[in-house]
Amino acid sequence: MEIIEGYDHQSGGHCGAMALRNVAEYYGWNYSEAACFGIGGGPAFVLYEYPDESWVTFRASPTWLERAFFERLGIPNSYRRGDDFETAWDSVTGHIDEDDPVVLFLDPTSLDYLSEEPDHVPPHVAVLIGYEDETVQLSDGTMENRQTISRSTLADAWVDERFVSLQNEYLVVTRAARTEDETDATAAGLRQAATYMLNPLDVKRDARGPGEEGLPALRSFADYLGRWPDLPDADRPVRAARRAIDEHGEGAAFRSLYAEALGELGQQTDLTPDLADRMQLVSREWQTVSEHLAEILEQNEPQPELFAEAASMVSDIADREESIFADLGDELGYRGGRE
């Protein structure tokens, strides 16, 4: 197998942030998972409608985090999507031949090493680090060990149309250099998170679809949740919501990871230290919501009052997050307008 030597696979809680962390370490930049998450502009909240279902699910991190990380740091890179499989295969294996790891955007339902019920909607991010004729080796930051899958499995996982459009999409560093000031990149990432959550239309990015985003989406989710007892099978959206909150075991809709980012990156940007503490408290509230949803699933039939309590918890979280992101935006100079 053609393999990239010197690539150190490490695992963590967010597939994209760990992919960035591992690639960054390979090139000698040494960012933590939390720093990658913060510079990339996490967290997020995006509602998605299930095809042929009358309920919604969500993701709690942005789909553009990996591209934004490289852009903010001024790291030359190539981002491609839409090629046919053979063209994309020739391109990414050529990068491996040149010892450059390739970030892949994949459909988790096609990756048999993940759980049967995927933890989040696509894209799932992994790093291609080796290949031979019929297999590839992936560094998936949500797994303790490197994963080997077949070429045909990769072909299936590289295309998806359920929630977002994926077509053989990848990102690769083309020159191992940072051309932007690190402190400026950090401030821009943190500021964009505040902008996105408060006023998602002010951000010149999108969540790859018509789904509602940011705090408006979080408040809409609370409304949806309160109406779920009327569904024919209320357990299904509850299970999906729990998976979205508990993604890869982090258990707090990535708010705990973002609290770490605020604590670490806030030192570079002179943020008020209590922002990280406040976000950590919000992460615990998300954990409480997950526990409450687990209690709902234990009932023999839907209990409307339990759904109403969960909806109220989510509404309270939206209020607390709005306060935190408003203060974060104020400290970093966000006054409204396109970011």
C-alpha atoms as one frame of an Amber mdcrd trajectory, in Angstrom:
protein
   0.000   0.000   0.000   1.178   3.525  -0.841   1.079   5.230   2.558   2.018
   8.654   3.893   4.873   8.244   6.337   5.030  10.465   9.401   1.295  11.047
   9.629   0.215  10.673  13.266  -3.423   9.574  13.586  -5.139  10.865  16.725
  -8.806  10.677  17.687 -11.162  13.202  19.250 -14.786  14.324  19.327 -15.353
  16.162  16.026 -14.533  14.526  12.714 -13.644  17.737  10.869 -11.726  19.441
  13.662  -9.690  16.283  14.287  -8.977  15.938  10.577  -7.641  19.500  10.652
  -5.687  18.839  13.834  -4.035  15.738  12.358  -3.247  17.402   9.024  -1.944
  20.492  10.828   0.375  18.387  12.960   1.646  16.576   9.868   2.682  19.920
   8.369   4.151  21.136  11.662   1.520  23.727  12.682   0.409  21.927  15.856
  -3.109  23.227  16.488  -5.355  21.486  19.011  -8.737  20.080  18.035 -10.430
  22.932  19.909  -8.293  25.562  18.155  -9.125  24.068  14.747 -12.810  24.095
  15.650 -12.683  27.736  16.743 -10.609  29.054  13.839 -12.873  27.172  11.431
 -15.887  29.001  12.828 -17.677  26.327  14.873 -20.219  25.774  16.329 -23.478
  25.961  14.361 -27.100  24.885  14.287 -28.707  23.752  11.019 -32.131  22.174
  10.586 -32.620  19.517   7.904 -35.829  17.907   6.771 -35.753  14.163   6.350
 -36.791  13.016   2.880 -40.311  11.603   3.039 -40.655  12.371   6.761 -42.716
  14.969   8.601 -40.011  15.908  11.094 -36.590  17.532  11.181 -33.113  16.712
  12.390 -30.117  18.984  12.840 -26.356  19.283  12.917 -24.453  21.313  15.491
 -21.322  22.200  13.534 -20.812  24.026  10.219 -20.340  22.170   6.957 -17.727
  24.717   5.831 -15.427  24.503   8.870 -12.525  22.767   7.096 -12.415  25.152
   4.144 -12.707  28.184   6.412  -9.787  26.985   8.564  -7.398  26.910   5.609
  -8.732  30.135   4.140  -8.354  32.098   7.378  -4.780  30.988   7.884  -3.956
  31.680   4.238  -2.913  28.078   3.606  -2.794  27.363  -0.158  -5.171  24.513
  -0.909  -7.199  22.845  -3.619 -10.910  22.213  -3.045 -12.794  20.201  -5.659
 -16.189  18.599  -6.056 -18.230  17.320  -8.968 -15.624  15.223 -10.785 -16.542
  11.663 -11.739 -15.119   8.971  -9.465 -12.232   7.906 -11.701 -11.074  11.496
 -12.181 -11.298  12.208  -8.465  -9.566   8.907  -7.642  -6.643   9.694  -9.939
  -6.341  13.147  -8.381  -6.396  12.150  -4.716  -4.111   9.157  -5.167  -1.710
  11.458  -6.988  -1.647  13.682  -3.912  -0.902  10.644  -1.739   2.002   9.816
  -4.078   3.298  13.322  -3.271   2.871  12.679   0.495  -0.022  15.115   0.915
  -2.977  13.826   2.996  -6.387  14.514   1.461  -9.457  15.628   3.427 -12.540
  13.745   2.149 -16.216  14.659   2.643 -18.285  11.485   2.939 -21.706   9.990
   3.624 -21.501   8.241   7.039 -24.207   5.698   6.157 -21.827   4.055   3.676
 -18.957   3.655   6.154 -19.479   0.257   7.758 -16.969   0.893  10.548 -19.307
   3.547  11.981 -22.384   2.635  14.024 -25.503   1.434  12.214 -27.245   4.656
  13.159 -24.856   7.435  12.026 -24.235  10.146  14.572 -24.852  13.070  12.254
 -25.981  14.092   8.829 -23.323  14.258   6.112 -20.742  15.344   5.351 -18.604
  13.135   7.561 -14.932  14.082   7.307 -11.960  11.709   7.143  -8.419  11.994
   5.796  -7.126   9.770   3.004  -3.582   8.699   3.938  -2.960   5.575   1.861
  -4.211   3.415  -0.993  -3.619   0.388  -3.188  -5.582  -0.967  -6.146  -8.751
  -1.993  -4.286  -8.470  -0.469  -0.802  -7.794   2.861   0.861  -6.658   3.783
   4.353  -8.489   6.549   6.210  -7.603   8.582   9.269 -11.045   9.135  10.794
 -10.658  11.338  13.856 -13.721   9.808  15.519 -12.055   6.370  15.617  -9.111
   5.277  17.768  -7.403   3.449  14.902  -6.881   3.999  11.190  -9.545   2.409
   9.003  -9.128   0.406   5.800 -12.099   0.332   3.415 -12.584  -0.948  -0.103
 -12.368   1.264  -3.134 -16.024   0.452  -3.879 -17.051   1.552  -0.372 -15.242
   4.828  -0.936 -17.112   5.270  -4.223 -20.429   4.779  -2.409 -19.517   7.056
   0.503 -18.216   9.847  -1.704 -21.661  10.615  -3.162 -24.856  11.529  -1.329
 -28.038  13.518  -1.948 -30.113  12.965   1.233 -29.452  16.159   3.165 -26.598
  17.784   1.284 -25.150  17.279  -2.159 -21.869  15.370  -2.119 -20.039  14.393
  -5.279 -16.459  13.191  -4.875 -15.518  16.180  -2.744 -12.045  16.725  -1.288
  -9.632  19.324   0.042  -5.844  19.140   0.030  -3.015  21.453   1.071  -0.986
  22.476  -1.966   1.766  24.373  -0.161   2.609  23.937   3.506   2.671  27.604
   4.454   0.536  29.982   6.501   0.342  33.433   4.979  -2.136  35.146   7.329
  -1.570  36.381  10.870  -2.634  33.686  13.333  -4.237  36.104  15.785  -6.244
  37.728  12.983  -7.374  34.282  11.786  -8.414  33.347  15.313 -10.415  36.542
  15.790 -12.086  36.074  12.393 -13.119  32.511  13.229 -14.573  33.444  16.600
 -16.300  36.510  15.161 -17.861  34.482  12.369 -19.313  32.003  14.879 -21.024
  34.890  16.665 -22.189  36.409  13.384 -23.508  33.109  12.089 -25.436  32.175
  15.214 -26.938  35.650  15.662 -27.578  36.584  12.022 -26.791  33.677   9.688
 -27.664  35.686   6.585 -24.770  38.042   7.402 -22.285  35.217   6.752 -21.128
  34.733   3.187 -21.420  30.951   3.486 -24.344  28.566   3.564 -25.203  25.216
   5.075 -25.612  23.565   1.655 -29.331  23.668   1.461 -32.584  25.404   2.292
 -32.463  24.462   5.976 -32.883  27.135   8.615 -29.658  28.081  10.423 -28.261
  29.723  13.570 -30.266  30.754  16.612 -33.470  31.124  14.561 -33.119  27.436
  13.666 -32.481  26.516  17.303 -35.689  28.273  18.353 -37.587  26.571  15.544
 -36.257  23.224  16.732 -37.735  23.880  20.170 -41.108  24.491  18.513 -40.841
  21.287  16.481 -39.879  19.292  19.551 -42.976  20.398  21.417 -45.186  19.065
  18.595 -43.558  15.640  18.253 -45.999  13.769  20.558 -48.571  14.116  17.742
 -46.409  12.192  15.260 -47.258   8.543  14.413 -43.811   7.440  15.641 -42.396
  10.097  17.975 -39.437   7.922  18.993 -37.716   8.305  15.619 -37.133  12.090
  15.720 -36.206  11.840  19.413 -33.526   9.258  18.633 -32.225  11.419  15.784
 -32.074  14.475  18.057 -30.160  12.538  20.698 -27.662  11.370  18.101 -27.180
  14.944  16.900 -26.512  16.134  20.453 -24.340  13.156  21.384 -22.342  13.166
  18.157 -19.308  10.877  18.549 -19.744  10.829  22.322 -19.140  14.552  22.877
 -22.644  14.725  24.303 -23.166  18.494  24.227 -23.810  19.572  20.631 -20.095
  20.521  20.435 -20.634  23.329  22.934 -18.081  21.778  25.308 -15.529  21.711
  22.480 -16.337  25.333  21.713 -15.913  26.255  25.366 -12.387  24.808  25.093
 -11.838  26.859  21.944 -12.956  30.043  23.685 -10.658  29.314  26.595  -7.642
  28.574  24.411  -8.130  31.092  21.601  -9.546  33.768  23.869  -6.079  34.281
  25.324  -4.844  35.349  21.881  -7.716  37.758  21.329  -8.081  39.115  24.887
 -11.582  37.763  25.367 -13.283  37.982  28.726 -12.494  34.623  30.410 -16.059
  34.077  31.581 -17.240  33.493  27.988 -15.645  30.048  28.058 -17.163  29.330
  31.478 -20.612  30.387  30.291 -20.351  28.206  27.204 -19.277  25.270  29.369
 -22.452  25.733  31.419 -24.479  25.712  28.192 -22.800  22.451  27.191 -24.060
  20.906  30.426 -27.547  22.093  29.600 -27.292  20.320  26.255 -26.285  17.175
  28.124 -29.377  17.571  30.285 -31.547  17.825  27.175 -30.020  14.593  25.886
 -30.757  12.880  29.198 -34.328  14.167  29.067 -34.770  12.803  25.551 -33.477
   9.440  26.797 -36.190   9.537  29.464 -38.797  10.210  26.767 -37.639   7.115
  24.888 -38.154   4.990  28.004 -41.894   5.729  28.044 -44.360   3.245  26.599
 -46.195   6.032  24.779 -45.512   9.737  24.132 -45.905  11.966  27.185 -46.679
  15.496  25.936 -45.520  17.109  29.173 -42.042  15.576  28.779 -41.771  16.918
  25.247 -42.908  20.332  26.476 -40.210  20.285  29.160 -37.548  19.391  26.585
 -38.762  22.171  24.291 -38.562  24.643  27.178 -34.986  23.526  27.917 -33.971
  24.113  24.299 -35.614  27.559  24.338 -33.634  28.439  27.470 -30.441  27.269
  25.776 -31.215  29.516  22.794 -31.538  32.502  25.152 -28.223  31.719  26.866
 -26.415  31.153  23.572 -27.793  34.417  22.208 -26.357  36.260  25.213 -22.954
  34.581  24.864 -22.653  35.135  21.121 -23.833  38.728  21.433 -21.112  39.416
  24.010 -18.550  37.562  21.900 -19.495  39.617  18.857 -19.287  42.847  20.845
 -15.791  42.019  22.098 -14.575  41.151  18.605 -16.163  44.108  16.849 -19.178
  42.539  15.119 -21.786  45.223  14.568 -23.860  43.586  11.858 -23.154  43.302
   8.147 -21.598  40.689   5.894 -18.720  38.595   7.247
